[in-house]
Amino acid sequence: MEIYNTLFRALNPNDLLLTGNKRLIPFLHKAYAHYQEKQKKQRWLPLKIFTFTRWLETLWEKQFIEQMGFPLRLLNKLQEYSAWHIVIQSSHSFFLDIANTAENARKAWHLIQQTQLDYLSPFFKQCNETEAWQTWAKQFVHYCESHAYIDLSSALNHLMCLFHKKILKPPQRIFLIGFNEINPQYKNLLRVLNDQGCSIHHYAPTYPKTKQYRISLPDKETEYQTMALWAYQSFQQSKKNIGCLIPHLVERRTHLLTIFTDIFTECAPHSIDPPPFNIAAGNPLLEFGLIQTALLILDLKAINTFSSLHSLLRSPYIGGFQREQSPRASLDIFLRGAENRLSLNQLITISEEQTCFILSRSLKTLLGLIKKYTCHFLAKPSFWSAYFVKKLHAFSWPGDRPFIREEYQLLDCWSELLTAFAGLDFILGEISHDTALRHLRCHIANTLFQMKTLHDDPPIQVLGLLDAAGMYFDELWVMGFDDKTWPAPAKPNPFIPYALQRGQPIPSSSSEREYYFAAMLTKNLTAHAKKLIFSTAKQHLDETLRPSVFIQSLPEIKLNDLHLPPYSTMAKKIMESQEWEYYSDECIALTEDNFISGTQLLQSQAACPFQAFARWRLKARTHPFFPQNNGLDARERGILFHRVLEQFWNKIKNQETLLSLTQHALNQHIHDAINTCLKIWSKKRPIIFKTYFATLERQRLSSLLSTLIDLEKQRPHFSETQHEKKQHLKLGPFILSLRIDRIDKLDGNDAMIIDYKTSRPQKIDWLDERCDYPQLPLYCLSDPKTVRSFSVWYCHRNRITLKGLSEEETSLKPLTPLKKLKTSHALHHWSDLLKHWQLSLEKLALEFQQGVNHIHPKRGATTCRQCDLQLLCRVNHPRLVPLNDETNL
C-alpha cells in the first residue's frame, strides 16, 4: 500500500480524487489510513474521493438544490431505464423483449453521448435497428424535455456550461486514479476545468521491478485449480495483497467459488473463518430463492397455475414451513394429480383438508387483499410498493426460521429495491398491479447481488480484468490470456451504426479497438504487482488454445516450478481410500400369505421384474412435475368413457332392449349417460370443465358411443350384461382383486368377457410366458366354467377394432377360434388354454414372491420408454449397455 504514499504526501485538504471504479475507493481509504498511522497521527480528515459519475451527480444535486437556473430533475439509472421502457413500449416497435431492449437502448444513448457522436446522424437510416433507436432517442429527448427530466450524460454537458460560465467553481486540483482510458466527453469536461484553473493530474504509480511469467496448463479446470492453489500458497506465506484476475468473472463466479472453497477447506490444517478470499462479482438477484419466493407471492392472483404454486408450497421462505413441511409436501403431491389451474378458494379448501392450516390462513389474508384491488385498479408505484409489502406479510415472508448472513443482506437489498421502485411515481404515474410487478421484475433482473464480507479487505481479491485498475498487489495471477479470449472478439453495439463506431473509443466496437484496448490493459497490468503470472489453457472442449500475442515474449514457467501443495478433491480422496466390500444383494422373499394385489402387479412383473419390485415391494411412485396443461390426459379420457358405458348399460341391460329402442329414445339414453358422468366430473375438475370444453367432450363421447352401439346391434345375441364386476382370484401366493369391464351372457349359458381400451390397437401374444396384458387371462381364470371367449374392444377416434379368442368359431369374425391359433403349445380345448395361463401367471407370481428383481425389460428400450422408474433402476447409466428396441439388457 506504500505505493500511494507519494500521492498522500502531496495532497491538500481540498484536493479531489476521482476513480475509475467503486472498488478502488475503500482500497485508497485503507491505504490512506495506513499512511496516517505510519505518521503517528490519531485523527485526520478523510479523503475527498468519488467515482467520476458520483461526483457529477453530486455537482448536479448541488446546483439543483441551489436553483442555479436549471430546475431539471436528474434521473437515476432505474428512472432512466423506465423512461426508455415507456418510450419503446409506446412506439409499437417490432422488438419483442422490451425489457432488454430498453436497457440496451439506454446504454447506446450513453455511448453516443460519451463519444460525442450525433444521434441525429443520417447513418442511423442504414438498417431497421439503428433507425428504430434513433426514433426512440428523439422521443426520449422530447419526453425528458416535456417533463423537465435529464439523464446524467446530458447533465454533464450542462455542467460543462456552468463551469465555462464560472457559475460553478472547480476544485483547485483533481487527481485521476485507476482509469484505463477516459472517454471524449470526460476529456472535454477536464479540458474546461483546466481552462478554469483546475490542475488535472493522472496518478498511476508503477512498481520499479516487476517479475513477469507465463504458464500454460492442460485445460480450463486445471487453470482454475492451479490459480486457487497458488493463491492459497501465497496466503500461507503471509502475503498481504494477493490478486487473481479473471475475464468474464460474473459468468464464472459460481464455479470459482466452489473451487476456492474446496481448496481452502481441503488444504488448510484447520478451519479458516471467514475465508481469506473475496470474489468481486455478484449473482443476478433473480437466482436467489428468497427473491424468487417473494415474486411468486406477489404474482398470486385469484386463479393461479400449478407451476406458480408448486415452488411456493415447498419454499422455506414462507411462514409455517418447518411446522407444515410434511403436510405441504403431501399437498404438493395431491395438486400434481389435480388440474393445472386452481382458484385461491379451492386451494384454501384443499390446504385445510391436507392439514396445512397456517398456509390456509395466509391464503385467506392474501385473498382479502386481492379482492380489495381488482385488475382495473390503478395506483402509483409508491402505493404498489406498500401493497407488495402487505402481500409478503400475509405469508410471513421471509419465513420464521433463523437467517444466515447472506439472507440478511438480501433483505436489505430487497428493501432498497422497493424504495427505488417507489421513486418511479413521477415517471410511471398510475399503473395497474400487473404493470407494477412487471417493472419491478425487470429492475430485479438487471440487479446483481454480492454479499459483503465480514472484513472489508481480505488478503486475496478475485477480480474482473477491469476491476483491478488502480489497485496494487504483492503477487498477481491473471488467467485466461489465450488467443481466443485476449484480445476479446468485437461485439459492436447493434443500435449504433458500424460506420460511426469504427474508429471511436466505444467498447467492443471493432477488432482494431479491442486489440488497442487489450495492449493498453496488458501494459497497465504489468505495473500492478511485484510478481505477475499470466496463465493460459492449452485446450478448451475441442478447441486448441495458444498464449495471447501480448504475453508470448514472457519467460515461461512449468507447473512444478510453482511448488504448489498437494491437492485432491474430496470425491477423489474417498475413491482412493475406499475398501471394496462384496455382498449378496438378493431380495428377501415375501413371507406374507394371501398377498392382496391387483392385476397391475403381474403386468409389471411380465414387463420387467425390477419394475414390479420397485412399485409393489418398495412402493416407489413418481409424480408428474406439473398437472395436465389443457383438458384431460389419455388415462382420464379412458376412465370417463368407461363410466359412460357403465351408465348406459345399467339402464339398457341387454341387446333385446337396445334393439327395441327408437333412434330418438336411443339418443336420449346416450345423452343422459354422458350428462350424468360429465356432471360428476365437472364437480371434480371445475376449471377445466367450462362450457366449451364440456361441449367438446360431449361431442366426442356421443360420437364414440354411437359408433360402438352400431356394432353392438350387429353382434350375435346376448341376453344379459354386467359392468365393472368385482371379483377375487387366488393365484399362487396372491389374492388378486379384479374389476371386469363387462361380462355378456351368450346363448347356451356361455359368457364372453369384454375389455374396453381407448388406445390404438396393439398386437398381443396371448400365449406368451410373460404376457403383456395378463388382465384378460386372469378374468377368464376367475370364471373357468362359463367363460368361453374374450375380446378387447379398442375404441379410438370413432373407430372400433376387436381382438380376442374364443373356444369355437363365432359369427363375431375378429375373434380367433382356438383351433386356428398358431402355437407350439398343445391346446385342443379351452381348459388347456386356461391351464397354460394358470401355470405362466403363477410363475410370474412366484417370481415376485421370491424377490426376483433383476433389470430385464421384456422389449428393451420400448419397455423402458413406458416406465417412469429409470432414475431408480438407472438402466441408462453409462456403465450399462445401451438398450436397442429389439434387445434386452
Protein Blocks (a to p, Z undefined) as FASTA:
>chain_A
ZZmmmmmmmpcfkbccddfbfklmmmmmmmmmmmmmmnopabdcddddddfklmmmmmmm
mmmmnonopacccddfklmmmmmmmmmmmnopabfblmlmmmmmmmmmmmmmmnopafkb
fklmmpmklmmmmmmmmmmmmmmmmnopacfklmmmmmmmmmmnomaccdfbdcdehiab
dcfklmmmmmmmmmnopacdddddddfbdcddddddfblmlmmmmmmmmmmmmmmnopab
dcdddehkllmmmmmmmmmmmmmmmmpmbdcdddfbdcdbdddfklpmklmmmmmmmmpc
fbdcfklmmmmmmpckbghklmmmmmmmmmmmmmmmmcfbdcfklmmmmmmmnopaklmm
mmmmmmmmmmmpcfkbccdfklmmmmmmmmmmmnopgbjadcdfklmmmmmmmmmmmmmm
mmmmmmnmpadfklmmmmmmmmmmmpccddddfbfbdfbdcddfklmgoiacfbdcdehi
afklmccdddddfkbcfklmnopacehkbmklmmmmmmmmmmmmmmmcfbdcddddfbgh
jaccdddfklmmpccddfklnopacdddfklmmmmmpccddddfbdcddfbghiacdfkl
mmmmmmomklmmmmmmnopacddfbdcfbhcafklmmmmmmmmmmmmmmmnopamlmmmp
cfklmmmmmmmmmmmmmmmmmmmmmmlmgmklmmmmmmmmmmmmmmmmmmmmmpccdfbd
cehiacdddehjbccddddfbacddehhiacdddddfbdcddddfkbfbafblmlmmmmm
mmmmlmgbdcddddeehiacdddddfbdcfblklccfklpccfbdcfbfklmmmmmmmmm
mmmmmmmmnopabdcdfklmmlmmmpcklmmnommgfkbccddfkbcZZ
